[in-house]
């Protein structure tokens, strides 16, 4: 069992890249995190939302992540 820990609040959504190498998570701590799927290590923390993140998704080549939040915004993040 692999544990990915680091959010400061409830994890509200996850997405797995098409190649299975990266996990993206959103939280009510208003952050988006990228994780190495094989080790569970956090590789990026993206801050900027001012409300709970309730949706995350990768683009087709995993270079970008999109997040939706209760702050009424959708953000685009560099996933590389």
Backbone as CSV, one residue per row, in Angstrom:
resi,resn,N_x,N_y,N_z,CA_x,CA_y,CA_z,C_x,C_y,C_z
1,UNK,0.843,-1.174,0.000,0.000,0.000,0.000,0.885,1.233,0.000
2,UNK,0.634,2.156,-0.902,1.405,3.388,-1.025,0.593,4.546,-0.465
3,UNK,1.190,5.318,0.440,0.528,6.481,1.031,1.137,7.753,0.455
4,UNK,0.294,8.669,0.055,0.729,9.976,-0.417,0.180,10.993,0.567
5,UNK,1.055,11.550,1.384,0.630,12.460,2.441,1.302,13.812,2.276
6,UNK,0.555,14.876,2.603,1.136,16.201,2.513,0.118,17.320,2.473
7,UNK,-1.102,17.028,2.030,-2.135,18.056,2.029,-2.458,18.454,3.468
8,UNK,-2.844,19.703,3.637,-3.208,20.210,4.950,-4.693,20.123,5.227
9,UNK,-5.417,19.414,4.387,-6.856,19.269,4.552,-7.356,18.068,3.786
10,UNK,-8.659,17.959,3.699,-9.333,16.868,3.018,-8.949,16.820,1.537
11,UNK,-8.582,15.652,1.033,-8.341,15.468,-0.398,-9.700,15.317,-1.064
12,UNK,-9.998,16.190,-2.014,-11.325,16.239,-2.617,-11.388,15.627,-4.006
13,UNK,-10.226,15.478,-4.680,-10.240,14.937,-6.037,-8.849,14.453,-6.415
14,UNK,-8.803,13.466,-7.310,-7.526,12.997,-7.847,-7.684,12.698,-9.330
15,UNK,-6.547,12.687,-10.017,-6.482,12.272,-11.404,-5.140,11.578,-11.607
16,UNK,-5.111,10.556,-12.450,-3.883,9.826,-12.753,-3.532,10.077,-14.211
17,UNK,-2.264,10.393,-14.469,-1.823,10.658,-15.839,-2.023,9.416,-16.709
18,UNK,-2.147,9.630,-18.012,-2.381,8.513,-18.933,-1.254,7.491,-18.902
19,UNK,-0.023,7.934,-18.646,1.099,6.995,-18.587,1.214,6.316,-17.218
20,UNK,0.377,6.720,-16.259,0.360,6.100,-14.944,1.502,6.505,-14.040
21,UNK,2.320,7.462,-14.451,3.500,7.839,-13.670,3.250,8.938,-12.649
22,UNK,2.178,9.718,-12.825,1.945,10.874,-11.965,0.507,10.891,-11.477
23,UNK,0.341,11.221,-10.217,-0.977,11.412,-9.617,-1.111,12.890,-9.286
24,UNK,-2.265,13.453,-9.561,-2.569,14.839,-9.216,-3.713,14.822,-8.208
25,UNK,-3.606,15.653,-7.184,-4.669,15.721,-6.179,-5.015,17.170,-5.870
26,UNK,-6.268,17.382,-5.509,-6.742,18.688,-5.071,-7.322,18.554,-3.682
27,UNK,-7.316,19.663,-2.944,-7.697,19.588,-1.546,-8.470,20.821,-1.101
28,UNK,-9.122,20.684,0.055,-9.764,21.852,0.639,-8.750,22.785,1.300
29,UNK,-7.448,22.429,1.258,-6.401,23.355,1.693,-6.022,24.347,0.592
30,UNK,-6.785,24.306,-0.524,-6.665,25.240,-1.656,-5.424,25.004,-2.521
31,UNK,-4.824,23.797,-2.421,-3.647,23.488,-3.228,-3.910,22.309,-4.158
32,UNK,-3.055,22.230,-5.177,-2.996,21.111,-6.110,-1.600,20.513,-5.949
33,UNK,-1.522,19.202,-5.855,-0.219,18.540,-5.701,-0.028,17.491,-6.781
34,UNK,1.222,17.352,-7.208,1.620,16.272,-8.101,2.473,15.296,-7.302
35,UNK,2.272,14.015,-7.580,2.941,12.940,-6.844,3.548,11.948,-7.825
36,UNK,4.682,11.392,-7.477,5.271,10.285,-8.224,4.478,9.030,-7.858
37,UNK,3.846,8.411,-8.839,2.967,7.268,-8.567,3.728,6.038,-8.071
38,UNK,5.010,5.929,-8.384,5.755,4.744,-7.960,6.340,4.876,-6.560
39,UNK,6.632,6.118,-6.127,7.247,6.310,-4.811,6.323,6.986,-3.797
40,UNK,5.325,7.706,-4.277,4.445,8.459,-3.398,4.988,9.815,-3.000
41,UNK,6.153,10.177,-3.526,6.773,11.462,-3.179,6.050,12.614,-3.880
42,UNK,5.868,13.707,-3.160,5.270,14.908,-3.733,6.325,15.621,-4.570
43,UNK,5.991,15.935,-5.824,6.967,16.572,-6.708,6.687,18.047,-6.948
44,UNK,5.442,18.481,-6.820,5.069,19.879,-7.009,3.880,20.214,-6.106
45,UNK,3.892,21.420,-5.576,2.738,21.961,-4.853,2.365,23.263,-5.535
46,UNK,1.122,23.367,-5.987,0.665,24.551,-6.709,-0.387,25.268,-5.881
47,UNK,-0.110,26.524,-5.556,-1.007,27.350,-4.752,-1.500,28.510,-5.590
48,UNK,-2.674,28.989,-5.283,-3.217,30.138,-5.979,-4.722,30.237,-5.871
49,UNK,-5.374,29.113,-5.649,-6.817,29.151,-5.452,-7.128,29.764,-4.089
50,UNK,-8.295,30.374,-3.984,-8.729,30.925,-2.702,-9.978,30.210,-2.197
51,UNK,-10.165,29.000,-2.667,-11.268,28.152,-2.237,-10.887,26.696,-2.444
52,UNK,-11.699,25.803,-1.917,-11.463,24.372,-2.042,-11.304,23.978,-3.509
53,UNK,-10.306,23.148,-3.795,-10.127,22.585,-5.135,-11.022,21.363,-5.231
54,UNK,-11.916,21.345,-6.222,-12.862,20.229,-6.318,-12.795,19.467,-7.630
55,UNK,-11.797,19.765,-8.466,-11.591,18.991,-9.685,-10.204,19.218,-10.244
56,UNK,-9.559,18.134,-10.694,-8.251,18.218,-11.343,-8.230,17.283,-12.546
57,UNK,-7.471,17.668,-13.579,-7.352,16.831,-14.779,-6.048,17.154,-15.490
58,UNK,-5.456,16.132,-16.109,-4.278,16.300,-16.957,-4.711,16.535,-18.393
59,UNK,-3.864,17.232,-19.171,-4.065,17.233,-20.615,-3.477,15.936,-21.173
60,UNK,-3.617,15.708,-22.474,-3.265,14.417,-23.074,-1.796,14.037,-22.912
61,UNK,-0.875,15.001,-22.985,0.540,14.644,-22.876,1.116,14.873,-21.477
62,UNK,0.267,15.136,-20.507,0.625,15.294,-19.098,1.523,16.505,-18.850
63,UNK,1.559,17.444,-19.765,2.393,18.634,-19.561,1.652,19.713,-18.774
64,UNK,0.332,19.619,-18.730,-0.483,20.612,-18.037,-1.489,19.930,-17.118
65,UNK,-1.837,20.639,-16.049,-2.894,20.208,-15.139,-3.898,21.347,-15.059
66,UNK,-5.162,21.000,-15.022,-6.236,21.980,-14.854,-6.923,21.701,-13.523
67,UNK,-7.271,22.772,-12.829,-7.971,22.612,-11.558,-9.157,23.565,-11.492
68,UNK,-10.220,23.091,-10.890,-11.410,23.902,-10.652,-11.619,24.050,-9.162
69,UNK,-12.105,25.230,-8.760,-12.185,25.538,-7.342,-13.493,26.228,-6.981
70,UNK,-13.794,26.202,-5.688,-14.933,26.946,-5.153,-14.729,28.456,-5.247
71,UNK,-13.538,28.907,-5.654,-13.321,30.341,-5.849,-13.812,30.803,-7.226
72,UNK,-14.549,29.914,-7.913,-15.154,30.202,-9.219,-14.131,30.364,-10.339
73,UNK,-12.984,29.682,-10.207,-11.973,29.775,-11.260,-11.503,28.393,-11.682
74,UNK,-11.004,28.348,-12.914,-10.279,27.192,-13.439,-8.870,27.692,-13.703
75,UNK,-7.889,26.942,-13.226,-6.498,27.343,-13.430,-5.772,26.297,-14.256
76,UNK,-4.795,26.775,-15.018,-3.920,25.908,-15.803,-2.533,25.980,-15.165
77,UNK,-1.950,24.807,-14.928,-0.650,24.710,-14.261,0.308,23.923,-15.141
78,UNK,1.576,24.291,-15.096,2.624,23.528,-15.765,2.914,22.298,-14.908
79,UNK,2.801,21.125,-15.494,3.001,19.880,-14.743,4.408,19.322,-14.897
80,UNK,5.260,20.001,-15.619,6.622,19.499,-15.839,7.580,20.011,-14.796
